[in-house]
């Protein structure tokens, strides 16, 4: 089984790129982030035409997540609220950032973690609080069946210095502060493994390159798109790669796909 994650930075803008990629790389489940479209306008037919089903949770112009699957998914749940209830979820589901579904004995969780905007800002505090709620959400999912979790998405956190082309001064850079890293590590302490690092230990591998700096040509990137697996599921992983080819296209997303292969 192959599961991939890709922040497409507007599905309608990059629909042809995504459907072409799926036909060339027929993964079982593709987790999309930043779809930036309300559910009624999501291009479901384009995926059905190539043999996929779409499960969507979107909003206008911002955020939005979707699960694109070759087989019907079960137990679809959108947002934190259905799992945690309104008291714990609060207002975090106003932004559409979480969707999950089950395929076989695996629960796939698709996330778009808030960016945080600037260190010390209200959006930064929102991000840190969002990650606290995420931990509660995942802990609840781990108590359900199946509890093999594959957690995919744009985490907007470079967990280690080797995940950044130049970590100098990273303590003041959004997506790399100690607080963000520790907040994500607290989530991972539930028993989650960064599957990419199971196969690749060296730096220089990134999933996001800033448009503004021409970062892709220089490989000035960040690895902020991750796939985390529960321990038992990680034992079944036989490969995890970053596909940089879509980033070479005309008007690409600033992110590129990450793919895990499971036995």
C-alpha positions in Angstrom: 0.0 0.0 0.0 1.2 3.5 -0.9 0.1 6.6 1.0 1.2 10.1 0.0 0.8 13.7 1.3 1.0 16.9 -0.7 0.2 20.5 0.1 -1.1 21.6 -3.3 -1.6 25.3 -2.6 -5.0 25.4 -4.3 -6.4 22.2 -5.9 -8.3 24.1 -8.6 -5.1 25.9 -9.7 -3.1 22.7 -9.8 -5.8 20.1 -10.6 -4.1 18.9 -13.8 -0.7 18.6 -12.0 -2.3 16.5 -9.3 -4.4 14.2 -11.5 -1.4 13.7 -13.9 0.8 12.8 -10.9 -1.8 10.3 -9.6 -1.9 8.6 -13.0 1.9 8.3 -13.0 2.1 7.4 -9.4 -1.1 5.5 -8.5 -0.9 5.6 -4.7 -3.8 4.1 -2.7 -4.4 7.3 -0.7 -3.3 10.8 -1.4 -3.7 13.4 1.4 -4.1 16.9 0.1 -3.7 20.1 2.1 -4.4 23.8 1.3 -7.2 22.8 -1.2 -8.6 26.4 -0.7 -12.1 25.6 -2.0 -15.5 25.0 -0.4 -16.8 21.5 -0.7 -19.5 22.3 -3.3 -16.8 23.5 -5.7 -14.2 20.8 -5.1 -13.4 19.1 -8.5 -14.6 15.6 -7.5 -15.4 14.5 -11.0 -11.8 15.0 -12.2 -10.7 12.4 -9.6 -13.6 10.0 -10.3 -12.6 10.1 -14.0 -9.3 8.5 -13.1 -10.6 6.0 -10.6 -10.4 7.8 -7.3 -12.9 8.9 -4.7 -12.6 12.2 -2.9 -13.5 13.0 0.8 -13.3 16.7 1.4 -13.3 19.2 4.2 -12.8 22.7 2.7 -13.3 26.4 3.0 -13.1 29.4 0.7 -9.6 30.7 -0.2 -7.8 29.2 2.8 -6.8 25.9 4.4 -8.8 22.8 3.4 -7.9 19.1 3.4 -9.0 16.1 1.3 -8.5 12.4 1.1 -8.2 11.0 -2.4 -8.6 7.2 -2.4 -8.7 4.4 -4.9 -10.9 2.3 -2.6 -13.9 3.5 -0.5 -12.7 4.8 2.9 -14.6 4.0 6.1 -15.3 6.0 9.3 -14.7 9.4 7.7 -14.5 12.1 10.3 -13.9 15.8 9.7 -12.3 18.1 12.2 -11.6 17.6 15.9 -15.2 17.9 17.2 -16.6 14.5 16.2 -13.8 12.8 18.2 -13.2 15.3 21.1 -16.6 17.0 21.4 -17.2 20.7 21.3 -15.7 21.5 24.7 -12.3 20.2 23.9 -12.3 21.1 20.2 -13.4 24.7 20.9 -13.3 26.9 17.8 -10.5 25.1 16.1 -12.8 23.5 13.5 -13.7 26.9 12.1 -10.5 26.4 10.0 -10.7 23.2 8.0 -7.5 21.4 8.8 -8.3 17.8 9.9 -9.8 14.8 8.1 -9.5 11.1 8.8 -10.6 7.8 7.2 -9.9 4.1 7.5 -8.6 1.8 4.7 -8.1 -1.8 5.7 -6.5 -1.9 9.1 -5.0 1.6 8.8 -6.5 4.9 9.9 -5.1 7.7 7.8 -5.1 11.2 9.4 -4.6 14.1 7.1 -3.5 17.4 8.8 -2.7 21.0 7.8 -1.0 22.4 10.9 -1.3 26.2 11.3 1.7 28.1 10.0 1.9 30.5 13.0 2.7 33.6 10.9 5.3 35.2 13.2 7.0 34.2 16.4 5.0 35.7 19.4 2.0 36.6 17.3 -1.6 35.6 18.1 -1.4 33.1 15.2 1.8 31.6 16.8 -0.1 31.1 20.0 -3.0 29.6 18.0 -0.6 27.1 16.5 0.8 26.0 19.8 -2.7 25.6 21.2 -3.8 23.7 18.1 -1.0 21.2 18.6 -2.2 20.6 22.2 -5.6 19.8 20.9 -4.1 17.6 18.2 -2.4 15.5 20.9 -5.7 14.9 22.6 -7.3 14.0 19.2 -4.7 11.5 18.3 -4.7 10.0 21.8 -8.4 9.4 21.4 -7.9 7.8 17.9 -5.2 5.5 19.4 -7.8 4.0 21.7 -10.1 3.1 18.8 -9.9 0.3 16.3 -8.0 0.3 14.1 -5.2 2.0 16.1 -2.6 1.7 13.3 -2.3 5.4 12.5 -0.7 6.9 9.5 -0.6 10.7 10.1 0.2 12.7 7.0 0.4 16.4 6.3 2.0 19.8 6.2 3.1 20.2 9.8 4.7 23.6 9.3 7.5 22.5 11.7 11.1 21.5 10.8 11.7 19.1 13.6 15.5 19.0 13.5 18.2 21.3 12.2 19.0 18.9 9.4 15.5 19.6 8.1 16.5 23.1 7.2 19.0 24.2 4.5 20.4 26.8 6.8 19.4 26.5 10.5 21.4 29.6 11.6 19.1 31.9 13.5 16.3 29.4 13.5 15.3 30.2 17.0 13.6 33.4 15.7 12.2 31.8 12.5 8.6 30.5 12.3 8.4 26.8 11.8 11.7 26.1 13.7 11.5 27.6 17.2 12.1 25.6 20.2 8.4 25.9 21.3 7.1 24.6 18.0 9.5 21.7 18.0 8.7 20.8 21.6 5.0 21.0 20.9 5.3 18.6 18.0 7.6 16.3 19.9 5.0 16.1 22.7 2.5 14.9 20.1 5.0 12.3 18.8 5.6 11.0 22.4 2.3 9.2 21.9 4.4 6.6 20.1 4.8 8.0 16.6 7.7 7.6 14.2 9.0 9.9 11.5 9.1 7.2 8.8 11.2 9.2 6.4 14.0 9.1 8.9 13.8 5.4 9.1 15.3 5.3 5.6 17.1 8.6 5.2 19.4 9.9 8.0 21.3 12.7 6.2 20.2 16.2 5.6 19.6 18.0 2.3 16.2 16.5 1.7 13.3 19.0 1.7 9.6 19.1 0.9 9.1 22.9 0.7 11.0 25.7 -1.0 10.0 29.3 -0.7 8.9 30.9 -4.0 10.3 34.3 -3.0 13.9 33.3 -2.6 14.1 31.0 -5.7 14.8 28.4 -3.1 14.2 25.3 -5.3 16.9 26.0 -7.8 19.4 26.5 -4.9 17.8 23.6 -2.8 17.3 26.1 0.0 14.4 24.1 1.4 12.7 22.9 4.6 11.3 19.5 5.4 8.0 20.3 6.9 5.7 17.8 5.2 5.8 14.6 7.3 4.4 11.1 7.6 4.3 9.7 11.1 3.4 6.1 11.9 2.6 4.1 15.0 5.4 1.7 15.9 3.6 -1.4 14.6 2.8 0.3 11.3 6.3 1.6 11.0 7.6 -2.0 11.1 5.6 -2.5 7.9 7.1 0.4 6.1 9.5 -0.6 3.3 10.2 2.9 1.8 9.5 6.6 2.2 10.6 9.1 -0.4 10.2 12.8 -1.4 9.2 13.2 -5.1 10.7 16.6 -6.2 9.5 16.2 -9.8 6.3 18.2 -9.4 8.2 21.1 -8.0 10.0 21.4 -11.4 6.7 22.1 -13.2 5.5 25.5 -14.4 3.6 27.3 -11.6 4.0 24.4 -9.1 3.0 24.2 -5.5 5.8 25.3 -3.2 5.5 21.9 -1.6 6.1 18.5 -3.2 4.7 14.9 -2.4 6.0 12.6 0.3 5.2 8.9 -0.2 5.4 5.9 2.1 5.1 2.3 1.0 3.7 -0.2 3.4 3.6 -4.0 3.3 
